[in-house]
Amino acid sequence: MTTDEHVELAGELLTLVHRRIVDPLEILLGSADLVSPVGDRLRIESEVWAAQLLGPDQALAVNTCARLIAALFPGDAVFAPPEEWWGTAFGRVVARRIGHPGRDSVTFAVAGAMLGITRQGVHDLVKRAKLDRHPDGGVTTTSVHARLNQVR
C-alpha cells in the first residue's frame, strides 16, 4: 500500500458515503447541524476503511469490502456496477480483494475493466490460457481475481 493509494481511496470513500448516506440524511432531516457530527466521524472512518482495505489482513479487507458494498450499493439484485466503476480506487480494491461479488462469470468487457486492460487484451489472455472462459460465456471471476493477485 502506498500513501497515494490510501489518500485516493479514503477520499473516494468519504465522497461516496456523503453522497449516498449523509446528503440524503441531511435532506430528510432538513438540517446540516444534525448530521455534521456524522460527517466528522466519517472522515476518520474513511481513513480506517482505506487502511483495512489496503492492509495485510485479507479477512478484514474482505469483510470491509462487503460492509461498504452493502451500505453504499443497497438493493435486492446482484451487485452489478458499471464497467467504469472498476477503474475507481474502491473498484480496484474490490476486484483485487474479492473479485466480482455474486458473479461466477463476467463479460470480456467487465473482465477488462477489472483488470485495467482492453476487451481484446482479455481475449488474448483467454487464448493463452491465462484467464478461464466460463462455460456459459464470458470469463470466470475466479480467474480474473487470481490474475489480479499474481505476484509479479
ZIZI-V683691 format. One record per helix or strand of 2 or more residues. SS is the DSSP state (hx for helix, st for strand). FROM is the first residue (numbers start at 0). TO is the last residue. If there is no record, write none. Layout:
SS&FROM&TO  SS&FROM&TO
This chain:
hx&2&28  hx&31&53  hx&57&71  hx&82&86  hx&88&97  st&104&105  hx&107&114  hx&118&126  st&138&139  hx&140&147
